[in-house]
Amino acid sequence: MEISVEQIKALREETGVSIGKCKEVLTEANGDMDKARELLRDISAKAAAKKSDREIGAGVVQAYIHSNNSIGVLIKLACETDYVARNEDFIHLAGDIAMHIAAMGTETTEELLEQPFVKNPDVTIGKLIEEAVLKIGERIEVAEFVRFAV
């Protein structure tokens, strides 16, 4: 089956994964976008596992304050390099995770990684991070967080 440029472009825009990898999974999935997404999730998990022994030396501290000012979260999301720590996707990921912690009342990192993401319940926070590892290319982990509530 011939994979169209539009299919590759759509998957690339949705996931942020390289054009070559998008074409590869679409070809393997015979053009089925849902199957291609699932293949990318599997590849993301493998990529994250391969990078798990890399040293973490940079990151960001991100804050989220709920609109009623009664809940706040500070999170330290770690990565390997300053270059990635300044990446908009990485900073956005930290903000999304902080917002999720505020919404869910999460207390531990282990609990956090298993929870379905509030913006997309089909994906856990752990899978969200794995997808970011594939997209960004570095090890990423939630180093620590604290949730405050009145």
N, C-alpha and C positions, 0 to 999 in steps of 0.2 A: 504494500500500500504506500502511495506517495503521501508524504507529510507536507502540508502547506506551510508557507512562510507565516501565514496568519495564525496557524495553530502554535507554531514555535513562539511567535511574538506574544501571543496571549498567555502561554504558560510562563514565559520569561517575565512578563509584567506582573503576573500574579505571585510568582515565587521568588524572583530576583536571582534565580540560579542561572548559570552561564547558558548561552545559546546552544553550545555544543552538547551540554548535558540534557537540556530540554529536548533537542532533536533526538538524542540517543534514547531517552525514555519514551518519547512519543512513538518512535519507530518500534521499540520493543512492545509497546502497548497497542500497536496497530491503529494509532490515531485516537484511541479512547482516552479522553482527558482525565477521567476519574482514575483509571488504572495508572496513568502516567503520574498523577499526584501521589498515588500510593507507592509507586516505585521510587519516587523522589524521597518519600518519608523513610523508606527502607535504606536508601543510599545515605540519607542524613544521619540515621542512627549509626551506620557503619563508619561514616566519616568522624562523628563525634567520638566513637570508641577508639579510633586510631589516634586521635589527638589527646586522649585523656591523660597521657603521661607527660605532656608538655608543661613547662613551667609557666605559671601565671605571674605576671609582673606589672600589670597595668589595669585600668578599669575606670569606672565612673561611680559617683555617688549621686543618686537621683532621689528626688522627693516627690511625694504625691500628697496633696491635702484635699480632702473631699469638700464639695461645694458648701456643705453646712458647717465647715470648720470644726467638726467633732471627731474626725478620724484623720490621722496622718501616718505616712510610712516613709522611712528612709531605707534605701537599699544600696548595697555596694555590689555592683555587677562587675566581675573580674574577667580580664582577657589577657592575651600574651603581650601585646604591644600598645604603645601610645597612639600609634596610627589608627588602630581599630577603635580604641577608646574614644577617639574624636569622630568616628564614623556616625552619620545621622541614623542609620539603621540600628546600630548598637545602642545609641542613646535612647532611641524610640523604644527598643526592646526593654531597656531598664525601666522606662516610664510605664510601659504596659504591665510589666511584672509588679511594679509598685502599686499601681491601680488595682490589680488583681488581688494583691495581699490585703489592701484596704477593704475591698468588697467582700472577701471570703473569710477574713479573720484568721488567716493562716498563722501558725505559731512556729513551725519548724521547717527547715529546708526540705527534709524528706517528704513531709506532708505536701509542701508546695509543689514539688516536682510531679506528684501523682494527681494533682487536681486538674479537672478540665478547665481550660482557659475561659474566663467569663465572656470574652468577645467572640470565642469560637469553641463551644463545648465539644466539638469533634476532635480537638487537639488538647493534649495535656500541656502543662507548662514545661515539662521535661522534653516533650516532642517539639515544642515551640523553640526551645533553646537548641535542640539538635538541628532543626531547620536553619536556624541562624548560623550555626557552625558551618554548615554546608555552603551557605550563601556568603558568609564573611571570610571563612577559611582559617579561623583560629579557634582554639579552645575557649569556651565561655562557661562561666559558672557563677551561681549566686553565692558570693562569699559570705555575706551576712545581711540581715535586715532587722528592723524593729518597727513595730506597729504601735501607735499611740491612739487611745480612744478616751473620750470624756464620758 
